[in-house]
Every structure is written in structure tokens, then in C-alpha cells.
């Protein structure tokens, strides 16, 4: 099934599941993580098209998984930079690999070099 044919809640649940797996794979299996990231990017672009999808992504900002929060907060920069930046700043203050990614994402966003398309 194509992502644009999925109902928002089903797509959001799949995004959450794959984002958690992606977050766990980073640093351990780059090949699988990269394949997942490509799928997550497509899901993100579909979810941001609707108010329900954007609201669902914002709901993931408090997820237990740093990987889920990293991807959701980066996505939120597209439509609500304030909450995206706040979530990335929080994540950047935590220990771990995803904290470093959050710092570089914030830097690129503030420099105007982050591709959100």
C-alpha cells in the first residue's frame, strides 16, 4: 500500500514503529537504518499534508525513544518551528548519539541550510 492511500492514524503508527526501529539501528546497522530513513522521509511528507498528521507528529515529541523524537521534531520544523526547535534543544541536552544529531540539525536550521523538503 502506498503511504498516500493509508489513513492518517495507521500511517502515524507505522511512522512511530519504524522511527523507533531506526533510532535503535543507528550506530549498529547503517544499511538497514538508511533504508528505513528513506521510508520515514516519505511518511513524514505524507503526514505533514494534513492537520491530523501534523498533530500526530507533534504528539510524538514526548515519545520515550530519542530516535522518534529526533525525527518528529525535525519534521515539525516544517510547519511549527517553535515547537520543533524546543524539542530539538531538549534532545540536544540529553546524552547519546541522537543528541549530537539534534545539535547538528539545529545548527543547519539556524544557518538556513537544512533541507525540509
N, C-alpha and C positions, 0 to 999 in steps of 0.2 A: 504494500500500500504506500502511496506517495504521501508525504507529510501534509501537503495542502488538502488532502482528502480526509485527514484524520480530524476527529473532534478535538477541540482545544484541551479538554481535561486529559484525554488519552495521550495527546502529544506532550503535554506538560509532564505527565507521569513518566513517559518514555524518556524525555529530556532529563528528568531528575535521576532516573535509574542509570542512564548512560553517563551522565555527568559525574555521578558518584564513582562509577567504574573507571572513567577517565582519570579522575583525581587519584584513585588508588594505583593506576598503572604508570602515571608519570614518574619517571626516575627508575622504573623497573622494566618496562617493555615499551619502548618508544614507538615501535611499529604499530602495535595494537592501539596505543594511545592516539597516534596520528590518524589512524582510520576512524576511530571514534570521534575525534575532534572535527573531522570533515562532516560527519553526520550531525553532530551537535550544532555546527555552524548553520547548516540548512534548517534544522529545527528552530533555532533561535530566530532566524529570518522569517520563518512562518509564524512563530508565536508573537513576534512584535507587531504583526499586522492587525491584531485585534485588541480591544481594551481588555478582554478576558485573558488573553495570552500575556499581555504586559503585566496585568495584575498578578497573574500566577507566577511570573518570573520574579516580581518584587517579593512575593511570598517566600521564595527560596533564599532570600538574603539572610535568613536566620537559620538556615539548614546546618546540621551538625558537621557535614562534610565541607572542608575547606575548598575542595575542587568544585563542588556545586556552587558555593558562594562566590568563588572567583569567576566562574562563567556567567552566573546570573548577574552579578554586579557589573561586569564588563558589558553585558547586554543592556543593562539599564542605562548606561551612559548614552545610549542612542535616543531615548525618549525622556529620561529624567536624570540629567547629570548630577543633580544634588544628592540623590539617594545612592546613585552608583558610586560617586566619589566617596561618600561617607562609608559605604560598605567596604570599598577597597582600602580605605585608610585604616579601618578596623582590622581587616585581614592582614594588612602590611605590618601591623604591630604585633602579630602573633608569630610564634616560632614556626619554621618549616619552609619547604620549597615553595609552596603556594604564596607565602608572604613575599618572597622575592619577586614572583611573577606579578603580584599585586603592585609592588613598588614600581616595577618597570612599566606596567600598564598605566599607572597614574602619571608617571613621567611623560610617556608618549601622549597621553590625553592632554596634559597641560601644555606640552610642546606643539600640539596640533598635528602630530604625526601618526596618531592611532587610527587605523582603518576600521570604521564601524560598519562598513557596507558589506 
